[in-house]
Amino acid sequence: MHFPFSGSTCSARLLLLVVALYGTSAQALPIESRTGKPPTSAALPPEAAANIEFRKGIDAGLKRKNNVAKSHFLAALKLDAKFTPAMIGLADIAQKEGDRAQAEKYLIQAESAAPQAAEVHLAWGRFYVSARQFEKAEFSFKQAINLNPKSVSPLLELGDLYLTMDASRRNDAVKTFATAMELAPDNKFAAYSFGVASALIGRQEDALSAFEKAATLAPKDPAPLRAIGRLHMETGALDRALNAFDRGLKRQPNFLALMLDRGDALARQGKWAEAIRQISAAAKIAPASSEIQIKLGDAYQGAKRWDDSQSAYAKAIALNSKNPLAHNNLAWMLLQQGGSPAKAIESAKKAVSLAPNSAPFLDTLGWAQRAAEICLPPPNHFGAPRISSQNLENFSFTMGLF
């Protein structure tokens, strides 16, 4: 189960790292003793030249202009040879470019310049995560937390690490994200991550509450509402799922993943006409998506619109001839239609050749071969579409003996 924010979770984490970097690079603003308010801009000291270059590098990095970012970070180091945030920025770029040796050199340089900086150990943790050296990453994140107990960033990174490691660490992830929420109640990433971890250990109510909080804290982002809807889908609460999906689409009408989830929910309710309209709208946004055409074929199959279903699967195959699900679902549609068993066998064999270890695909081939032998369509135990693109990985079926 995965509930990503729209856009990129990695980008979100990068933003948090940027916040942490600013904490190192820029001095905290002084507070006027009587008013308790920050001083006016006229009273602020001028910003250091190295920090200006660093900020320009961060802005370029967020726009994925790595070469521009690198030039600004190097300029910052020319102005201040011990400017740690620029070293961390350069390490991050080197890592993105696949130069781990150079990234490690920059991090060693940063730790030498500021051994007690939490941001340095946070960067080390990210470095070790990318190398799947999880124990070292955990140690580095914990060091960052100890050095700066009020920072949310290392807690979020540590929680993500626990979710990456294995299922036995999921409770640790929940506890870590809970600490982050206590530390920063208004942090949308903490709330969302707590929801993800809670869902993974079966604490649905906690997950739903956290996702609702994230939705409130991020009023323009549809992803928390998508997560709510997907949780309701798993428990069969389809009306609640549709309500969440509708709320999300009001925020971002063309959020493709959410449109497809809504189409799936409608299909599960047997509302084939509405499902077809929803998935067709998604297909207009992503006309080159083989996966969406498969979903559209599934919906047409459910509505028993056989010609439209066959056309959608054919388009999916034309877009990606190596997608086994398109061949498999076409085979099953032909069997449901009562069409040529020979054509169904041909499509099912193609699916099996592309995914030889798939039990569902072998099952479809078995039904096609049986239909050819006895000239009868297979029983539709599970309703059409029999195998959807969403539940394929979790699908299992044991053929009975006759």
Secondary structure, 3 states (H helix, E strand, C coil): CCCCCCCCHHHHHHHHHHHHHHHHHCCCCCCCCCCCCCCCHHHCCCCCHHHHHHHHHHHHHHCCCHHHHHHHHHHHHHHCCCCHHHHHHHHHHHHHCCCHHHHHHHHHHHHHHCCCCHHHHHHHHHHHHHCCCHHHHHHHHHHHHHHCCCCCHHHHHHHHHHHHHCHHHHHHHHHHHHHHHHHCCCCHHHHHHHHHHHHHCCCHHHHHHHHHHHHHHCCCCCHHHHHHHHHHHHCCCHHHHHHHHHHHHHHCCCCHHHHHHHHHHHHHCCCHHHHHHHHHHHHHHCCCCHHHHHHHHHHHHHCCCHHHHHHHHHHHHHHCCCCHHHHHHHHHHHHHHCCCHHHHHHHHHHHHHHCCCCHHHHHHHHHHHHHHHHCCCCCCCCCCCCCCCCCCCCCCCCCCCC
